[in-house]
Amino acid sequence: MSDDLTPAPTPPALIREAVSGDVPDILRLIKELAVYEESLHHVESTEEFLQAALFPTDGPAGASALVAEVTDPDGSTRLVGMAVWYVTFSTWTSRHGIWLEDLFVQPDQRGSGIGKAFLARLAKICADRKYPRLEWWVLDWNEPALGFYRSLGAVGQDEWTVYRMDGDALQKLAAQA
């Protein structure tokens, strides 16, 4: 029998489902991610858009979010990370999956296990719902993220080319319908 009264390690953050009151912080984290990716000028998101996507009043949500909440020494809490995701569908498996749109952890919290905790929580959602896939994109230059994901067993899908249509091209094609 051991007299070791060393407490169990404290988790780096509470990973929880986002609530409506988190929208301003989620938008802040989206903008921090955009700064990291040198793409702030592309952010069109607003609190209203996020509220409508994550917490609509007139139907099911189109997206979901997890947040990482830490407690500071003074007892106050703050959000230091987010994982925004939505359900996809694969015709090849005839089942749903999860698309992780964005995962962001503030730089001073990286390496503490929050990113892995987000991915573990999403993997658990997949397992519980019998979804066979959890997928996401990573910028080719983001070597720290690429290494982290590979360390967890994720495999790059580089045989596919990502296409996007927006702006004038999208409007022009829509006008042909």
N, C-alpha and C positions, 0 to 999 in steps of 0.2 A: 504494500500500500504506500502510495506516495503522498508526501505533505506538500507537494508542489502546488502552490496557490497562484501560479502565474496565470493571469487571465488569457482567454482565447484572443487571438489577434482581432482587432476591430476591422470590419470591412472598410475599404477606402471610401465608400460612398453607398448610400441607399439608392438602389436602382428601382424605380417605380414607374408606373404608368403616369403619363402627364395628365394634368387636370387643366381645365379652362384657365385658371389663374396663372398657369405657367406660360401662356402664350407670349407675353412680353419678353420673358427670359429666353424662350425658344428662338424668337426672332433675333435677339441679341447674339445668341450662339450661332445662328445661321450666318449672321454678318461677320462674326469672328472667323468662322470657317471660310467665308468668301475672301476675307483679308488674307488668311493663310494661303489660299489658292490663287491669290492675286487676281480675283474676279469680282470684287465688291461692286464694280460698275454694272454687273449683270443681275444683281439682286433686285427683283421686283416685288418680293414678298412684303406683305404688310400684316399687321396684327389682324385686320379684318379678314384677309385671305386665309391666314392660318386658322383663325377661329372657325371659319366656314368649312375648311377641309378637315380639321381635327375634331371639332365639336359642333356639328351642324344642328340647327333647330328643326330642320325639315327633312330628315332622312338619315340613312346610315353614313358614318364617316367614310371619307375616301382614303384617309391615311390615319396612321396611329403614331404615337411617339412615346418613347421611354425617356426618362431624365435621370441624371445622376445628381443627388443632393448630398452635400457635405455639411457637417456641423462644425462651426468654428469654435475655438476655445471659449469665446464669450457666450456660446449657446445659440447664436444665430445660425440660420441655415441659408445656403445659397446653392443655385444650380451651376454645375461646372461641366456638364456634358449632356448630350442628347443623341438619341438614335431615332430617326424618323423613317417609317417603313409603311409598306402597303402590301396587300395580298395580290398575287399574280396568278396566272393559270398557264399550265403547260399542256399543249395538245399531245405531246409525246408521252406524258405520264397520265394525262387526263385527271390531274389533281392540281390543287392550288399549291402555292409556295409563298415565300416572303421575299420581297425586294427591299433591301436596305438602301434607302435613298441617300441618307447622310448619317454618318457617325462622326461626332466631334467631341473631343475632350480638351479642355483648356490646357495650354502648354504646361502650366505649373502642376497639373494633376496627372500628366502622362507618365506611364511607367508604374502607376500605383495599382493597376489591375482593373481600372474602370472600363477600359475598352474591352477587355476579355469578359468582364461581367456583363456588358451589354450584349456581346455576341452569344454568350452562354444563355442569357435570358431569351434571346431570339431563337436560338437552337431549341430551347425547351418548348417555346410556343410551337415551333415546327413539329417537334416530337409529339407533343400533346394533341395536336390537330392532325397528325399523320401527314404533314406536308413533307415531300421528299427533298425540297430545295430551299436553301437560303442563299441569295445571290446579291451581288453589289458590284459597282464599278470602283476602280482605283485609278487615279491619274498615274500615267507612266513614270513621271519624275518623282513621285512620292515614295522614295525607297524605304523610309522608316515604316510606312504603312504596309508596303508590299512585304517586307521582311516579317513584320508582325503577323500578317494574315497567313503567310506561308508557315510560320512557326505553329500555327493552330491547325494546320492541315488543309487550308484552303488552296485551291488550285486555280491558276489563271486560265481563262477561256479565250486564248488569243487567236483561235481560228475563226472568230466572228468579228465583223466590222460593225461598229455602232454607227447608225445613221440618225439624223435629226432633221426635221422639217419644222421651220417656224417663220415668223415674220411674213414678208411679202410672198415667199414661195408657198407657205401654208394658205394664205388668203387667196392666192391665184388658183391653187388646186381646188380649194373649197368652192370657189365660184363656178367650177365646172360640174358640180354635183346637181 
